[in-house]
């Protein structure tokens, strides 16, 4: 399977992302990603935690 973009909707997925305690580097506050790029077969994902621009 390849990486695909998904909205983080499932409670199980939210728990995975929350477990990393991501911090927005610009605001120094917890980041709450709503989307991720995920390869479930390899248990790998990418998230944007803040910044941009």
N, C-alpha and C positions, 0 to 999 in steps of 0.2 A: 504494500500500500504506500502511497505517496503522501506528502504533507498536504493538508487541506485546511482552509480557513473555516472556523466555526464560531458561532456565538456561544459563550459559556452559559448554558442554561441549566444543565443537570446539577443537582446538589452534590453528587460525587465529584464532578469536575470542579465545582466551586471550592470544595474542600481541598483538592489537590493544589489549586492556585493559592488559596489562603495559607496553606502550610508553609509557603516560602517567605511570607511576610515581606513582600516586595515594597520598597520605599521609592516614591517619586523623587528623582534626584534634584529637581528644581524647587519643589515646595517642601522637601524633607518631611513628607507626610505619607501615610500608607497609600499604596497604589492599589486600585481595584480594577484590574483589566476586565473588559467585557467580551473581548474576542481573543482567540489564539490561533496559531497555526500548529496543527497537531498531526502526528503520525502515531496513531494508536497501536499499530502493530509493533512498533519499535519503542513505545512508551517515551516518545520525545515530543517536546513542544517548545514554541517560541511565543513570547508575549512582549508587548510594548508596555513599559512601566512608567513612562512619562517623558517629558521633554518635547522633542519634536521642533518643528518650526524651521 
